[in-house]
Amino acid sequence: MKKILLLLLAAAGAVVAKKKLDESKAEQALWAEATDPVRPA
């Protein structure tokens, strides 16, 4: 029973970590777009 609980806890931690990583990448992409230098026409 303890092993199953530990496995579920580890899986939940992995999901949370993945979500934060995705949010961080999205934030970096947004900043890269917002601070992209203006190219002359």
C-alpha positions in Angstrom: 0.0 0.0 0.0 2.8 2.4 0.9 4.5 1.7 -2.5 1.3 2.6 -4.4 0.9 5.8 -2.4 4.5 6.7 -3.0 4.1 6.0 -6.7 1.0 8.2 -6.9 2.8 11.0 -5.0 5.8 10.8 -7.4 3.5 10.9 -10.4 1.7 13.9 -9.0 5.0 15.6 -8.5 6.1 14.9 -12.0 2.8 16.4 -13.4 3.3 19.5 -11.3 6.9 19.9 -12.4 5.9 19.4 -16.1 3.2 22.0 -15.8 5.6 24.6 -14.3 8.2 23.8 -16.9 5.7 24.4 -19.7 4.5 27.7 -18.1 8.2 28.8 -17.8 8.8 28.0 -21.5 5.6 29.9 -22.5 6.7 32.9 -20.4 10.1 32.9 -22.0 8.6 32.7 -25.5 6.3 35.7 -24.6 9.2 37.7 -23.4 11.3 36.9 -26.4 8.5 38.0 -28.7 7.8 41.2 -26.6 11.5 42.2 -26.5 12.4 41.2 -30.1 14.2 44.1 -31.7 12.2 45.9 -34.4 13.5 45.1 -37.8 13.7 48.0 -40.3 11.4 47.6 -43.4 
